[in-house]
Amino acid sequence: MTVQPHATPYSSSARPELTGGRSIGVLLSHGFTGSPFSMKPWGEYLADKGYAVEVPRLPGHGTTWQEMNRTSWADWYGEVSRVYEKLAANHDAVVLGGLSMGGALVLRLAADHPDQVAGVLLVNPAVASDRKDLLAVPVVKYVLPSLGAIGADIKKPGTDEHAYPRTPLKALDTLVKAWKPLRADLGKVTAPVLMFRSVDDHVVDPSSSKIILSTVGSKEANEVLLEDSYHVATIDNDAERIFTESAEFIARVTA
């Protein structure tokens, strides 16, 4: 399957001379039906600060929604786990970051590796939903392969994340089913958490952020409200704030 040009993974090497002599790795995960495109500007900003940055392309993403319908949460988590293990083996500390579903994936990683993750950065993470139509997905997926797109929720004019034009329902069902066990394990997340949440988000409702902040086992879990961005805030009007504040967070939790 041909990978779309915008969807190639991003990778940079650590420059410890810029980070106090320590080699620091950062894993950034994109969201459901998206691609590394939505995370590359953030990754490039952190790379300029001296961090080793990995932005993987999750299986089934950046190609076609039909291919994504043949992948699942297990595939996506397997990829971020692989990248995390590589970073952990080669750097002094690792910080995780994720957008939307990517936020759920890195929370899963942080829960599974509580003594190894230095910090967690979240942008409009999804671990739950108040949408009642999701209850029908386990049945509807056998009748309809897809529904309308959920991507490209961006306030900034002329900006596109190049997400799929359709939402693959079999893949979506695996994501929704992964939320419950993840929520049950959020108490295992002990690393500091910094969450950026858009006040106007047309994809993920506030229930996720409330659950995360009230459930994680972290002594430090803070929320920053974004007033001028929609869901894909990493390439929206508040992107610069995400970049600068996340860089400050990384420097502090890995010092």
N, C-alpha and C positions, 0 to 999 in steps of 0.2 A: 504494500500500500504506500503510495507517494505521500510524503509529509509536506504540508504546505510551507512555503518559504518563511513565513512569519513565525512558524511554530518550532523552530530549531531550539534545542536546549542552550542554556548559557552557562559558561564555566569560566572562573578566573582563579589564579593562584594567589596564595597568601603572600603578603609582604610584611613580615614581622617587624621590620625596621619602622613601619608606620603605626604599629599597634603595641608599642611598649615592649617589644622583644618576644612577645608570645604569638604563636601561630593560631589564628582564630578562623574557624569555618562557619559559614552561614548557609543553611538550606532554605530555599524559598519555593513554596508549592503553589501553583495556580489552581483555579477552581474548576467546577463541573462544566463541561462543554467548552472550556477556554483553552488556553495554551500558554507557553512561556512568554508570549508577547506581552501579556498583562503584567509580568513581573520583571522583565528585563531592565527597564529604567531604574527600578529599585535596586536590582542586583548590580547594575553598573555603578550606581552611586556608592554602594557599599564597597565595591571592588576598588574604587578610587581612594577609599579610606584605608585600604590595605588588607581587607578581609578576603579569604578564599570563599567564593560564592558559587553555589550550584543551584541552577534552576532547571530541574528535569522536565521532560515532556511525559506526562502521565500516559500510560497505554490507552489507545483508542482516541486520543486527543490530537488535534492538529491534522487530521486526515479527513474522515467522513463520519457523520453521526451513525451511519449504518455499522461501521466498524466498531464504534464506541459501544453500540448495543451488544456487542459480543464480549465486552470486558466488564469488570466488576470492581467493587470496593477492594477485594482481595488483590487484584492486579495493581490498582493504584497505590495501595498501601505497600505492596511488595516493592514497587519502584522507589518510593520515598525511603523505605527501609534500607534498600541497597545503597542509595546515595548517602544516607545518614551513616551507615556503617563505614563507608569509605572515608567520610569526613572525620568521624570519631577516631579512626585508626591512624590518621595522619596529621591531626591538629591537637593543640593543647586544650581547646574548648570548642563547643559547637552550640550555636544559637539557631532556633527553628523559627520560620515565619510562613504564614499561609493566608491566602485570600479565599473566603467563602468555604467551599469544600476543602480547599487546601488547609484552612484553619482547623477543620476536623481531623485531617490527616496528621498534622503536626501535633495536635493535642493527643492523638493516639500514640504517636511516637514518644511524647513526653511522659505519658502515663506508663508506657512500657520500659522506659529508660530513665526513671526518676533521679538516679544518682549521677547521670552522665550529661544531661541537657542543662546548659547554663542559663538559658532564657527562652521565652516563647513570645513571638510577635504575631498578633492576629489582626486581620482586617476584615470586618464584617463576616465573622465566622458563622458557619451553619452547623448546629448540632440538634436542632428541633425546628418545628414549624407549626404555626397556628392554622395553616391552610387545610381546610377540610377535604379538598379534592385529592390530596395526597393519599387519603385513606382508600381511594379507589384504585390506585396504581397497581397493586398486586393482581387485580383482576383485569383491569383495562389493558395491561401490557400484552395480554394474549389476544386482544382484539385489534388494538392500534399499536403499531411499532413506535410511534412518536407523536408528540404534540408540538405546539408552537414554541418558539425560542424563548429562553429566559435570559440570554446573554445581552451584552451591549447596554446595560443600564448605566449610562454615563451622562453626566450633566454638561460637561465641557463640549461645546460645539465642535463638530468635525472630527471627533475622536471615536474610534471603533476598536473593540478588542478582538475582532475577527473570530467570535465564537460561532458555534454551529447554528444554522438557521432553524433547526429542529431539536427538540429535547427527546433523547432516546429513553423510552420508558423502562425497558428491562434493566438498563444501567442505573436509572434513577431509583428503581426499586431496591437495588443492592445498597445504594447510599442511604436511603431512608431506614433500611433494616439495620445498618451499622450504627445509627445514632443511639439507639437504646443501650447497647453494651458500652458504648463510649461514655455516655452520660453516667452510667453506673461506676465507671472507673476514673472519673474526673478528679476524685479525691486523691488519686495516686500522682497527680501532677503537682510537683513541689517546686519547680523552677519558677522564678519571677515571671509574671505575665504582664504584657502591655498590649491592650486591645484598642484599636481604632474603630469607631463605629459611626457610620453615616447617619445623620438624623433623618434624612430622606433616603430610604433604601426600598426599592420596589421588588426586591428578590427575597431578602432575608428579613424577617420581622424581629423585633427586639427580644423575643422570648429566648433566643440563643444566648445573647450576651448576659441576660439576667441569670440564666442557668449556670453559665461558665463562671461568672464572678462570684456566685454564691456557693459553688460546689468545689472548685479546685482547692487542692491542699496547699497552695502557695501562700507564703506569708505576705508576699507582695503581688497584688493583682489590681491593676489600674486601668481605667477606661478613659479614652480621649474621644470627645465628640467632634465629628467633622461636619461643619455647617454648610459646606459648598460643594459636596460631592454626592453622587448616588452610589450604587453598589460597588462598581469596579473602581474604587477610590484610588488604587495604585497608579492609574493613568488619568485621573480626574483632577479637578481644580485644587484638591488638598494634597496632591501627591508629594509636593515638596515638604510639607509638614510631616508626612509619614516618613519620608527619607531622613530628614534631619533628626527627628525625635527617636527614630529607631536606631540611628547610628550612636546617639548619646546613650541609649539604653544598652546596646551591645558593649560599648566601651566600659560602661559601669559594671555590668554583670560578669564580664570576663576579666576584669582588672586583677 
